[in-house]
Amino acid sequence: MKNISIKNFETERLLIKRPTIDEQFTLWNILRDEQVNRYYFPTPDRIFIKNNLSKDNIKDLKLARSIFLNQLNDWERQQPFYEKKIESINSEDNSQKFTWSIFLKNDEPIGQITVQPSDDYIENPSIRDVGWYINPKYQGQGLATEAANKVLEFMFNEVEIEKIITSAAIENPGSWRIMEKLGFERTGVKKSTYYDDNDNILMCYCYSCDKKKFLDRKISNSKVL
Ligand SMILES: CC(C)(COP(=O)(O)OP(=O)(O)OC[C@H]1O[C@@H](n2cnc3c(N)ncnc32)[C@H](O)[C@@H]1OP(=O)(O)O)[C@@H](O)C(=O)NCCC(=O)NCCS
């Protein structure tokens, strides 16, 4: 895997850029929309640990989620985190955390895409996880697929990551459809920290993708992508 810094990209409808502090408040506002964060952010382990809560019962899951969402909704608490992230990207010590802000061509920030170290990063640094979100106003137009395609091309061809391992709630087909369109293979299911309106704890589909699967898929879908 190569130590390459984040590059800017232009696609048919998008500018996919190295993040700056300027668009972070707009992006945070998109992210705090429940429609967006519902299946985007798993409730972090630290919340369960700190509050002595269990992931196995719905009462605890709901409490952990509400603590997490309160933190997420507090810009004063979030702002230093965003500033630190941008500082770290600018100082080029962030080579392991690839994040792009997604803009329309008129420079409106509409979302974000990340390719982060996966949970087993220490054992294998070239295995990555991905995440994406798009302002609900612009969903369903193929924009996330357009951005993800460009970014994964860079990650596999230039950064030379080995593999992506990720997951998405079964109830979130908008996300796992992108994965399937980009050549990801479904490898199983796992329990999540998400739950539905009837208090059922939800499962995620697990996915994996390597360069060969990504390139093969691109060739067979060259018209779509
Ligand atoms: C996931 C997300 C980024 C997709 O963005 P988008 O720009 O709408 O995605 P695209 O238009 O490129 O593609 C979505 C695909 O999913 C399909 N899809 C979307 N919603 C769907 C639904 N409810 N049921 C079935 N398919 C659905 C679309 O039809 C499209 O597939 P197609 O091209 O074969 O028709 C967006 O929905 C989002 O921001 N969600 C909230 C954040 C999130 O959950 N992120 C992922 C965490 S794993």
The ligand as an ORCA input file, in Angstrom:
! r2SCAN-3c Opt
* xyz 0 1
  C     -26.725      5.328      0.892
  C     -26.768      6.635      0.127
  C     -25.382      7.310      0.234
  C     -27.091      6.373     -1.338
  O     -26.972      7.607     -2.046
  P     -27.627      7.804     -3.471
  O     -26.925      8.929     -4.148
  O     -29.077      7.875     -3.327
  O     -27.226      6.407     -4.159
  P     -27.322      6.009     -5.694
  O     -28.448      6.782     -6.309
  O     -25.967      6.142     -6.299
  O     -27.630      4.445     -5.656
  C     -28.519      3.897     -4.754
  C     -28.989      2.557     -5.293
  O     -29.781      1.993     -4.287
  C     -31.112      1.857     -4.743
  N     -31.994      2.197     -3.646
  C     -32.059      3.338     -2.941
  N     -33.021      3.262     -2.014
  C     -33.596      2.040     -2.148
  C     -34.660      1.354     -1.511
  N     -35.304      1.895     -0.488
  N     -34.963      0.091     -1.924
  C     -34.280     -0.482     -2.925
  N     -33.254      0.115     -3.586
  C     -32.931      1.362     -3.195
  C     -31.240      2.822     -5.876
  O     -32.279      2.447     -6.753
  C     -29.874      2.691     -6.511
  O     -29.734      1.493     -7.216
  P     -29.944      1.415     -8.814
  O     -28.934      2.342     -9.415
  O     -29.699     -0.010     -9.137
  O     -31.335      1.875     -9.090
  C     -27.858      7.586      0.685
  O     -29.082      6.902      0.661
  C     -27.570      8.056      2.095
  O     -26.894      9.052      2.283
  N     -28.101      7.336      3.097
  C     -27.894      7.721      4.488
  C     -26.461      7.424      4.948
  C     -26.161      5.949      4.894
  O     -26.986      5.129      5.272
  N     -24.936      5.616      4.417
  C     -24.505      4.248      4.279
  C     -24.100      3.594      5.539
  S     -23.567      1.909      5.247
*
